[in-house]
Each structure stands twice: as C-alpha cells, then as structure tokens.
Amino acid sequence: MKRPGNFSKEGLNSNAYLSKIRTFIPRKLVFEDPNRAIFSPYRFQDPYSLAGVREDGIIRNFPILFRGNGQPWDIGNLYLMSKMAEAAKFDQVSVETLETHAVHLLGFLRWLEDNNARGNEIDEYTFPDEPHHRVTYAYRRYLMRQLRKTPQPISLNVASTRMGVVVSFYRELFNSGLVEASKFPNTPFESRVTGIHFIDPKGLSRIKEVQTTDLSIHAPRRDLLADPDHLNDGEKLRPLDLDEQKIIADKISNYGNYCFELMVLFAVETGARKQTVCTLRIYHLKQCLKSQKGHELRLRVGAGSEVDIKNKGSLRSYSLHVPRYLAQVLLDYVESQSAKARRAQSFYGDSDQNYVFLSENGTPFYTSKAEIRDREDPSFSSRIAAKDRIDFSPNKGRSLNNLTKRLIRKIKEDYPDFQSFRFHDLRATYGLNFVRHHEGQGKTRNWCMEQLRFRMGHKHSNTTELYLDFENASERNDQVTNAYTIWLEKYRRDTGEATE
C-alpha cells in the first residue's frame, strides 16, 4: 500500500514513500557461514505467559520505508524492526506507534533526498568534526526555518515530534550496534539531563529528571483559558453544552440505528473512550448485573478485562461506573433479534464472548487486542478459513466516526448552526456533566476531582483538574443538574427506575 505522506506543503523534491506489509511474520536471520543462512521464529519474553518465552507470529500492517528510487531504506527499516523487537519484550507490539515513527522518519528521508537533488552531498551518516555540518543539526535548522515561514508548512508539535523521532533513530543506531561504529566519527547530538515539573496522583508537586538533547524542539502546553471551548484530556476535546445535548438526545431517537444510539448513550453516561465502548463484551454486562447490587455497577476495563483503553502497551486498568438501568438496557438489546443477527455473522458467533456492539454485517466497530490474538487460535472459530484468521484488517473506529458525521448532518437539517462534534467529545461531556451536577449538589472541589479521576481513569489528578477549571472558566455555569440527567429519563422510565 503506497503512501507518499503528508509533506506536500514543504515542497521537497523526493518521491520517498511509506508502504505496509499487511501480514508480517518476523523471522530472525543467522548466517552460519557465507553460503548458509537460517531463518528462525522470533522469540521474546512474554510477561503474560507462565512459560516466559513465546514465538510470536503475526504483526499486521507493519510499516516499511522506501527511497524515491523504489529501493527499501535499509537503515530506517532496521530501526523500525529494532523498535518492534524492543516493544515485543514487554507487551503486544503497537503498530500505531511504529507507524508514527515511520511517518516522521519519512519526513527526514525526504529532506535528505531533496538535499541531494539540490546538489548538497549529505546522507544519514554525515558527521564531520564541525557540529553545524552534521546531518542532525542541519535537519534541526531546516525544521526551525519551516516554523518561521508564514504560513507554516508544519506545526510546532509536528516539528517537535519529528525531531524527537530522529533523535530516537540515532540513539538506537548508536547504542544497539545496528551499524558499524565507524559510521559515527562524531556524536549525532549532545545529551543532557533536565527536570520536568509535574503533579503526582496525590496532588503533590514533583520534579522528574529526564534525558534530553541539544536538538530538542520544545512545544509548550497550551493554556486552557486561551481556548475556552476545549480541554485537553489526552487530546483536544469539546464538551457539549446543555442545548446541544438536548438536540442530540432528541434527534438520535429517530436516527434509525438503535445500536449507535446505545453507543452514544454509553459514552455520555460512563465517560468511556471510543475503543472502550466498542470492545465491551456481553459477559461483562452479565457478570456485573449478577454479582453487584445498587444503582451503579463497576466494570473493569484495561489490562485483564479484554476491554481496550487508550494506554497502549500499559498494564493499567480502571473501573467504569455504569448505571444499573443502562446495563439492563444494553442487555435487553443484546437479547434482541437484531443483535443476534449481527452476532451470527461475526467472528465470535452468538456467544457471550462477543462484543455488545457490532455493525450490521457483524464486524466490530473497533477490533480489540484480544480478538487479534484470538484469531490466531482456531478454537475460537471453525467457520472461517485459516487465511481469514491471519489476513484481515482490524477496524479502528472509522465506521463509528461516519455514523457520528451522518448524525450531525441530520441535525443540521433542522439546526443549521449546530456545531460539529466527535464521538470522543462525549467523554468530555460526561466529565463536565459530572462536575456540574455534583458541584450543584454542594460537593467540594476536592471530592469532585477525586471521584472523577477514579471514574475516568486519569493517571494524574492535574488532568482531572482541567474539568473543574474548564467549568469555572466557562459562561455556562447555570447548566448544573439537568445536564447530568437529561439523557436517559425515557430509558429510566422504560426500566422502571425513577430519575434521581
């Protein structure tokens, strides 16, 4: 799959591109002698396995970099392989992280080829005695020039990330022995230690020592008050105000897709991210309803649950707080003929192992990490061919994004000025609804912050504090109690529960 990259605004004279190996099975190559090579399965330590060691087979959509002449960029691809090998020691390999590195390395490769096209003899191993002639410092100067242009071909965040990936690239080459030491007659950069201030989960001020370099391009954090309509919870989010929530709640009832309606409902009522909503399993609901009492159920997500959370490569987990009536509404949907018809076409079939939410053709809206592993185990499905267990494209929520966009178009037919939103904005809406409701009930700021941090799975309390600061800075402080209860009065009536 050829992909030239989004570098056209830089005007670089290069045809280098990124491609992907759809089904990649890594092998180790060992030369016994100049005429004999042995390929063996890739072995790595598995923290989840009692045996400790496993031979992993399949990585899907592995990124590969090609020069403009169509030849693979060997050293760049060796770096990606090394990153994959390092990640595999500790967890399932994140192809998204590898692709991020590949995309930013592609920008570096295109810059190298553009220089050569202009008659400047420079390559990835240009490290003369004079530091300002070294390839790494020359590339940093190039990125800084792009930032000074009007308009900017690249953003400050892109320049910072791209420089960081190039530093990681050379640090790996320098330390891992991927290339001969003679390739580095001088160092690519100077390392130094600096301190970063942060607030720990207990709210205490800390200084963390981190290693940085003289190549770093610092992208300062945005001031929340500079953008009063958004907050940063891992990415830029826009909480929906009371009027917007009323409109969505009204229009989605007539949208014609009850599955999507319930996904929106679950996100607004629990603060779950897109991948968490989409990877919820039927047995999770049944276990919670059976084992827990009260009006609110705790549903574990993350490590050990088969429900994905954002933190890639992490063993973190937390508990969603799911209203009992909502769990019952979802279970009623699961038992419907429509849901059963979708499961009949799916990988897991009509079983409690399956996802709560599936598309009309039985595919998940977001393929879980657990399914990617399960597809390699034929005991999970005897109905599909071995090829289809291995060679398939995991879904990453695109169809859910499309459903959201169609809902917005439908709303704008009656409300032309309605502002667009993303599915992930529903998470921020939950957070702000929680703060408005409980502060309106007289709860203290500290109580709201600790409760919300626990419910939304924030690692640090300063992320949660953004919600309280956002509410105080907004002009919508009069929207308190109703914002927390507007959504599901009809669902509560249907399940026999009164509005609190």
C-alpha positions as CSV (number, residue, x, y, z in Angstrom):
1,M,0.0,0.0,0.0
2,K,1.9,3.0,-1.2
3,R,1.6,6.1,0.9
4,P,3.6,9.2,-0.1
5,G,2.9,11.0,3.2
6,N,1.6,14.5,4.0
7,F,4.7,16.5,3.2
8,S,3.5,18.3,0.1
9,K,3.4,21.7,1.9
10,E,7.1,21.5,2.4
11,G,7.8,21.4,-1.3
12,L,10.5,18.7,-1.0
13,N,11.9,17.2,-4.2
14,S,11.6,13.5,-3.2
15,N,9.4,10.5,-4.1
16,A,10.2,8.5,-1.0
17,Y,7.2,6.8,0.5
18,L,5.8,4.6,3.2
19,S,4.2,1.2,2.5
20,K,2.8,-1.5,4.7
21,I,3.2,-5.3,4.9
22,R,-0.4,-6.4,5.5
23,T,0.6,-9.6,7.2
24,F,4.1,-9.6,8.6
25,I,5.7,-12.7,10.2
26,P,9.1,-11.6,11.6
27,R,12.0,-14.0,11.4
28,K,15.5,-13.9,12.8
29,L,18.3,-14.4,10.3
30,V,21.5,-16.1,11.3
31,F,24.4,-16.7,9.0
32,E,26.2,-20.0,9.8
33,D,28.7,-19.3,7.1
34,P,28.9,-17.1,4.0
35,N,26.8,-19.5,2.0
36,R,24.2,-20.6,4.5
37,A,21.6,-18.6,6.3
38,I,18.9,-19.8,8.8
39,F,15.6,-18.1,9.4
40,S,14.0,-18.9,12.8
41,P,10.8,-17.7,14.5
42,Y,11.1,-14.6,16.5
43,R,11.3,-15.3,20.2
44,F,10.7,-12.9,23.1
45,Q,9.9,-12.7,26.7
46,D,6.1,-12.7,27.4
47,P,5.1,-11.2,30.8
48,Y,1.6,-12.8,30.4
49,S,2.9,-16.3,29.8
50,L,3.9,-18.7,32.6
51,A,6.5,-20.2,30.2
52,G,8.1,-16.8,29.9
53,V,9.0,-17.2,26.3
54,R,6.8,-17.3,23.2
55,E,7.3,-17.4,19.5
56,D,5.1,-14.6,18.1
57,G,3.9,-14.9,14.6
58,I,1.9,-12.1,13.2
59,I,2.1,-8.3,13.0
60,R,-0.4,-6.6,10.8
61,N,0.2,-3.6,8.6
62,F,3.9,-3.3,9.5
63,P,5.3,0.0,8.0
64,I,8.2,-0.1,5.5
65,L,10.1,2.9,4.2
66,F,11.2,3.2,0.5
67,R,13.6,5.6,-1.1
68,G,12.4,7.6,-4.1
69,N,14.0,5.1,-6.5
70,G,11.9,2.3,-5.1
71,Q,14.6,0.7,-3.0
72,P,13.9,-0.1,0.7
73,W,15.6,2.3,3.1
74,D,17.5,-0.4,4.9
75,I,18.7,1.5,7.9
76,G,15.3,3.1,8.5
77,N,13.6,-0.3,8.3
78,L,16.2,-1.8,10.6
79,Y,15.4,0.8,13.1
80,L,11.6,0.0,12.9
81,M,12.4,-3.7,13.3
82,S,14.6,-2.9,16.4
83,K,11.7,-0.8,17.9
84,M,9.4,-3.7,17.3
85,A,11.8,-6.2,18.9
86,E,12.2,-3.9,22.0
87,A,8.4,-3.5,22.4
88,A,7.8,-7.2,22.0
89,K,9.9,-7.9,25.1
90,F,7.2,-6.3,27.3
91,D,3.9,-6.2,25.5
92,Q,1.9,-6.7,22.3
93,V,3.5,-4.7,19.6
94,S,1.7,-1.4,18.9
95,V,1.7,-0.9,15.1
96,E,0.3,2.6,15.6
97,T,3.5,3.6,17.5
98,L,5.7,2.1,14.8
99,E,3.8,3.9,12.1
100,T,4.1,7.2,13.9
101,H,7.9,6.7,13.9
102,A,7.9,5.6,10.3
103,V,5.9,8.7,9.1
104,H,8.2,11.1,10.9
105,L,11.3,9.2,9.6
106,L,9.8,9.5,6.1
107,G,9.9,13.3,6.5
108,F,13.6,13.0,7.4
109,L,14.3,10.8,4.4
110,R,12.5,13.1,2.0
111,W,14.6,16.0,3.3
112,L,17.8,14.0,2.7
113,E,16.8,13.2,-0.9
114,D,15.8,16.8,-1.5
115,N,19.2,18.0,-0.4
116,N,20.9,15.5,-2.8
117,A,18.6,16.6,-5.6
118,R,19.8,20.2,-5.0
119,G,23.5,19.1,-5.2
120,N,24.1,19.0,-1.4
121,E,26.1,15.9,-0.6
122,I,24.6,14.7,2.7
123,D,23.2,11.5,4.0
124,E,22.2,9.9,7.3
125,Y,25.9,9.2,8.1
126,T,27.2,12.8,7.6
127,F,29.0,13.5,10.9
128,P,32.1,15.7,10.3
129,D,34.1,17.4,13.0
130,E,32.2,20.7,12.8
131,P,28.9,20.1,14.6
132,H,26.9,22.6,12.4
133,H,27.7,20.4,9.4
134,R,26.4,17.2,10.9
135,V,23.2,15.9,9.4
136,T,21.2,16.1,12.7
137,Y,22.0,19.7,13.4
138,A,21.3,20.6,9.7
139,Y,17.9,18.9,9.9
140,R,17.0,20.8,13.1
141,R,17.9,24.1,11.3
142,Y,15.6,23.1,8.4
143,L,12.7,22.4,10.8
144,M,13.2,25.8,12.5
145,R,13.1,27.5,9.2
146,Q,9.8,25.9,8.4
147,L,8.4,27.2,11.6
148,R,9.4,30.7,10.8
149,K,7.5,30.7,7.5
150,T,4.1,32.2,7.0
151,P,2.0,30.2,6.7
152,Q,3.9,27.4,8.5
153,P,4.2,24.2,6.3
154,I,4.4,22.2,9.6
155,S,3.2,22.9,13.1
156,L,5.3,23.2,16.2
157,N,4.1,19.9,17.6
158,V,4.9,18.1,14.3
159,A,8.4,19.6,14.2
160,S,9.0,18.7,17.9
161,T,7.8,15.1,17.4
162,R,9.8,14.7,14.1
163,M,13.0,15.9,15.7
164,G,12.4,13.5,18.7
165,V,11.9,10.6,16.4
166,V,15.2,11.4,14.6
167,V,17.0,11.6,17.9
168,S,15.4,8.2,18.8
169,F,16.6,6.8,15.5
170,Y,20.2,7.8,16.0
171,R,20.2,6.8,19.7
172,E,19.1,3.3,18.6
173,L,21.7,3.1,15.9
174,F,24.4,4.3,18.2
175,N,23.6,2.1,21.1
176,S,22.3,-1.1,19.5
177,G,25.1,-1.9,17.1
178,L,22.8,-1.9,14.1
179,V,25.6,-0.2,12.1
180,E,29.4,-0.1,12.5
181,A,30.9,2.3,15.0
182,S,33.0,3.8,12.2
183,K,29.8,5.3,10.7
184,F,29.7,7.7,13.7
185,P,33.1,9.5,13.8
186,N,31.4,12.2,15.9
187,T,28.2,12.2,18.0
188,P,24.9,13.0,16.4
189,F,23.9,15.2,19.4
190,E,24.8,16.1,23.0
191,S,22.7,14.6,25.8
192,R,21.8,16.3,29.0
193,V,19.6,15.8,32.0
194,T,16.8,18.3,32.9
195,G,14.0,18.4,35.3
196,I,10.3,18.4,34.5
197,H,7.7,19.7,37.0
198,F,4.5,17.6,37.4
199,I,1.7,16.9,39.8
200,D,1.6,13.3,41.1
201,P,-1.7,11.4,41.6
202,K,-1.8,12.6,45.2
203,G,-1.7,16.2,44.1
204,L,1.9,16.8,45.2
205,S,4.4,18.8,43.2
206,R,7.3,16.8,41.9
207,I,10.4,17.2,39.7
208,K,11.3,14.3,37.4
209,E,14.7,14.0,35.8
210,V,14.6,13.2,32.1
211,Q,17.2,12.8,29.4
212,T,17.0,15.3,26.6
213,T,19.4,16.6,23.9
214,D,20.5,19.9,22.4
215,L,18.4,19.0,19.3
216,S,15.1,19.2,21.2
217,I,12.4,21.5,19.8
218,H,10.1,22.3,22.7
219,A,6.4,22.6,22.1
220,P,4.8,24.3,25.2
221,R,1.5,23.1,26.6
222,R,-1.5,25.3,25.6
223,D,-3.1,27.4,28.2
224,L,-6.6,26.2,28.8
225,L,-8.1,29.7,29.1
226,A,-6.6,30.5,25.6
227,D,-9.2,28.1,24.2
228,P,-12.3,28.3,26.4
229,D,-14.3,25.8,24.2
230,H,-11.9,22.9,24.5
231,L,-9.9,21.0,27.1
232,N,-7.0,18.6,26.8
233,D,-7.7,15.0,28.1
234,G,-5.1,13.2,26.0
235,E,-6.3,15.2,23.0
236,K,-8.3,18.3,22.3
237,L,-11.9,17.7,23.4
238,R,-15.1,19.9,23.3
239,P,-17.7,19.2,26.0
240,L,-21.2,19.6,24.6
241,D,-23.4,22.2,26.3
242,L,-26.9,21.6,27.6
243,D,-28.7,22.7,24.5
244,E,-26.5,20.5,22.3
245,Q,-27.2,17.5,24.4
246,K,-30.9,18.1,24.3
247,I,-30.8,18.3,20.5
248,I,-28.7,15.1,20.1
249,A,-30.8,13.2,22.6
250,D,-33.9,14.2,20.6
251,K,-32.6,13.5,17.1
252,I,-30.8,10.3,17.8
253,S,-34.0,8.6,18.9
254,N,-35.2,9.0,15.3
255,Y,-31.9,8.3,13.7
256,G,-32.8,4.7,12.8
257,N,-29.8,3.0,14.3
258,Y,-30.5,1.8,17.8
259,C,-27.1,0.2,18.2
260,F,-25.4,3.6,17.5
261,E,-27.9,5.3,19.8
262,L,-26.8,3.0,22.7
263,M,-23.1,3.6,22.0
264,V,-23.7,7.3,22.3
265,L,-25.7,6.7,25.4
266,F,-22.9,4.5,27.0
267,A,-20.2,7.1,26.3
268,V,-22.2,10.0,27.7
269,E,-23.2,8.1,30.9
270,T,-19.8,6.5,31.6
271,G,-17.1,8.7,30.0
272,A,-15.7,5.7,28.1
273,R,-13.5,6.3,25.2
274,K,-14.3,5.1,21.7
275,Q,-12.2,1.9,21.8
276,T,-13.6,1.1,25.3
277,V,-17.2,1.4,24.1
278,C,-16.6,-0.7,21.0
279,T,-14.8,-3.5,22.8
280,L,-17.3,-4.1,25.6
281,R,-18.3,-7.8,25.8
282,I,-21.6,-9.3,26.6
283,Y,-20.3,-11.3,29.5
284,H,-19.1,-8.1,31.2
285,L,-22.6,-6.9,31.5
286,K,-24.0,-10.2,32.7
287,Q,-21.3,-10.6,35.3
288,C,-21.8,-7.1,36.7
289,L,-25.6,-7.4,36.8
290,K,-25.3,-10.7,38.6
291,S,-22.6,-10.0,41.1
292,Q,-23.2,-6.4,42.1
293,K,-26.0,-4.6,43.8
294,G,-27.0,-1.0,43.9
295,H,-27.8,1.6,41.2
296,E,-24.3,1.8,39.9
297,L,-22.0,-1.0,38.7
298,R,-18.3,-1.0,38.4
299,L,-17.0,-2.5,35.2
300,R,-13.3,-3.1,34.9
301,V,-11.6,-2.0,31.7
302,G,-8.0,-2.2,30.6
303,A,-5.5,-4.9,31.5
304,G,-7.1,-8.3,32.3
305,S,-10.5,-7.4,31.1
306,E,-10.5,-7.8,27.2
307,V,-11.8,-4.2,27.0
308,D,-9.3,-1.8,25.5
309,I,-8.3,1.5,26.9
310,K,-6.2,4.2,25.3
311,N,-2.9,3.5,27.1
312,K,-1.1,1.3,24.5
313,G,1.5,-1.1,25.9
314,S,0.3,-0.5,29.5
315,L,-0.8,-2.8,32.3
316,R,-3.1,-0.1,33.6
317,S,-6.8,-0.7,34.3
318,Y,-9.7,1.2,36.0
319,S,-13.4,0.8,36.5
320,L,-16.2,2.4,34.6
321,H,-19.2,3.4,36.7
322,V,-22.2,2.1,34.8
323,P,-25.8,2.9,35.9
324,R,-27.7,-0.3,36.5
325,Y,-30.5,0.7,34.3
326,L,-28.1,1.3,31.4
327,A,-26.6,-2.2,31.8
328,Q,-30.1,-3.6,31.7
329,V,-31.0,-1.6,28.6
330,L,-27.9,-2.9,26.9
331,L,-28.6,-6.5,28.0
332,D,-32.2,-6.2,26.6
333,Y,-30.6,-5.0,23.3
334,V,-28.2,-8.0,23.3
335,E,-31.2,-10.4,23.5
336,S,-32.9,-8.7,20.6
337,Q,-33.2,-10.4,17.2
338,S,-31.3,-7.6,15.6
339,A,-28.3,-8.0,17.8
340,K,-28.4,-11.8,17.4
341,A,-28.5,-11.4,13.6
342,R,-25.3,-9.3,13.8
343,R,-23.5,-11.8,16.0
344,A,-24.4,-14.6,13.7
345,Q,-22.2,-13.1,11.0
346,S,-19.3,-12.3,13.4
347,F,-16.1,-13.9,14.4
348,Y,-17.2,-14.9,17.9
349,G,-20.7,-16.0,16.8
350,D,-23.7,-15.9,19.1
351,S,-21.8,-16.2,22.4
352,D,-21.3,-14.1,25.5
353,Q,-17.7,-13.7,24.4
354,N,-18.9,-11.4,21.6
355,Y,-19.0,-7.6,21.6
356,V,-22.1,-5.8,22.8
357,F,-21.9,-3.6,19.7
358,L,-21.4,-4.9,16.2
359,S,-22.1,-3.4,12.8
360,E,-24.9,-4.7,10.6
361,N,-22.6,-7.1,8.8
362,G,-21.2,-8.4,12.1
363,T,-17.9,-6.7,12.2
364,P,-16.7,-4.8,15.3
365,F,-16.5,-1.1,15.2
366,Y,-13.1,-1.3,16.8
367,T,-11.1,-4.6,16.8
368,S,-9.9,-5.4,20.2
369,K,-6.4,-6.6,21.0
370,A,-7.9,-9.8,22.4
371,E,-9.6,-10.6,19.1
372,I,-6.3,-10.0,17.2
373,R,-4.8,-12.7,19.4
374,D,-7.9,-15.0,19.3
375,R,-7.9,-15.0,15.5
376,E,-4.7,-17.0,15.6
377,D,-6.4,-19.6,17.7
378,P,-8.7,-21.8,15.5
379,S,-10.7,-23.0,18.6
380,F,-12.4,-19.6,18.6
381,S,-14.0,-20.0,15.2
382,S,-14.1,-23.0,13.0
383,R,-16.3,-21.2,10.5
384,I,-13.6,-19.1,8.9
385,A,-10.6,-20.2,6.9
386,A,-7.1,-20.1,8.4
387,K,-6.2,-17.3,5.9
388,D,-9.0,-15.1,7.2
389,R,-7.8,-15.6,10.8
390,I,-4.5,-14.1,9.9
391,D,-5.0,-11.9,6.9
392,F,-7.7,-9.3,7.9
393,S,-7.8,-5.6,8.5
394,P,-8.5,-4.6,12.1
395,N,-11.1,-1.9,12.5
396,K,-10.2,1.3,14.3
397,G,-13.5,3.1,14.7
398,R,-13.9,4.6,11.2
399,S,-17.4,3.4,10.7
400,L,-18.4,4.8,14.1
401,N,-16.9,8.2,13.1
402,N,-19.0,8.0,9.9
403,L,-22.2,7.3,11.9
404,T,-21.4,10.4,14.0
405,K,-20.9,12.6,10.9
406,R,-24.2,11.4,9.4
407,L,-26.0,12.2,12.7
408,I,-24.5,15.7,12.6
409,R,-25.8,16.2,9.0
410,K,-29.2,15.1,10.1
411,I,-29.2,17.5,13.0
412,K,-28.1,20.4,10.8
413,E,-31.2,19.9,8.6
414,D,-33.2,21.5,11.4
415,Y,-30.4,23.3,13.2
416,P,-28.1,24.8,10.6
417,D,-25.8,26.5,13.2
418,F,-25.3,23.3,15.2
419,Q,-21.6,22.9,15.9
420,S,-19.9,19.6,14.8
421,F,-18.5,17.2,17.4
422,R,-16.6,14.0,17.5
423,F,-17.6,10.8,19.3
424,H,-14.7,11.3,21.7
425,D,-16.2,14.6,22.8
426,L,-18.9,12.6,24.6
427,R,-16.2,11.6,27.1
428,A,-15.5,15.2,27.9
429,T,-19.3,15.8,28.1
430,Y,-19.6,13.1,30.8
431,G,-16.8,14.7,32.8
432,L,-18.3,18.1,32.7
433,N,-21.8,16.9,33.4
434,F,-20.4,15.1,36.5
435,V,-18.7,18.3,37.8
436,R,-21.8,20.5,37.1
437,H,-24.2,18.1,38.8
438,H,-22.2,17.4,41.9
439,E,-20.9,20.9,42.4
440,G,-24.6,21.9,42.1
441,Q,-25.4,19.4,44.8
442,G,-22.8,21.1,47.2
443,K,-19.9,18.7,46.8
444,T,-16.4,20.1,47.4
445,R,-13.9,20.7,44.6
446,N,-11.6,18.0,46.0
447,W,-14.4,15.5,46.3
448,C,-15.4,16.1,42.6
449,M,-11.8,15.8,41.5
450,E,-11.0,12.6,43.2
451,Q,-14.3,10.9,42.2
452,L,-13.9,12.0,38.6
453,R,-10.3,11.0,38.4
454,F,-11.2,7.5,39.5
455,R,-14.2,7.2,37.2
456,M,-12.3,8.4,34.1
457,G,-9.1,6.5,34.7
458,H,-6.9,9.6,34.7
459,K,-3.3,8.7,35.8
460,H,-2.7,12.2,37.2
461,S,-5.0,14.5,39.1
462,N,-3.9,17.5,37.1
463,T,-5.7,16.0,34.0
464,T,-8.9,15.8,36.1
465,E,-8.4,19.3,37.4
466,L,-8.8,20.6,33.8
467,Y,-12.5,19.7,34.0
468,L,-13.1,21.8,37.1
469,D,-11.1,24.7,35.7
470,F,-13.0,24.5,32.4
471,E,-16.3,24.7,34.3
472,N,-15.2,27.7,36.3
473,A,-13.8,29.5,33.2
474,S,-16.9,28.8,31.0
475,E,-20.0,31.0,30.7
476,R,-22.3,28.0,31.1
477,N,-22.3,27.7,34.9
478,D,-26.1,27.8,35.1
479,Q,-26.3,24.4,33.5
480,V,-26.0,22.2,36.6
481,T,-28.4,19.5,37.5
482,N,-30.3,19.0,34.2
483,A,-27.1,18.3,32.2
484,Y,-26.4,15.2,34.2
485,T,-29.9,13.7,33.9
486,I,-31.2,14.9,30.6
487,W,-30.1,12.0,28.5
488,L,-31.9,9.0,29.9
489,E,-35.1,9.9,31.5
490,K,-37.0,7.8,29.0
491,Y,-34.6,4.8,29.5
492,R,-35.1,5.0,33.2
493,R,-38.9,5.1,32.8
494,D,-38.7,2.1,30.5
495,T,-36.7,0.1,33.1
496,G,-38.8,1.2,36.0
497,E,-36.2,3.4,37.6
498,A,-37.0,7.0,38.7
499,T,-34.9,9.9,37.8
500,E,-32.6,10.8,40.7
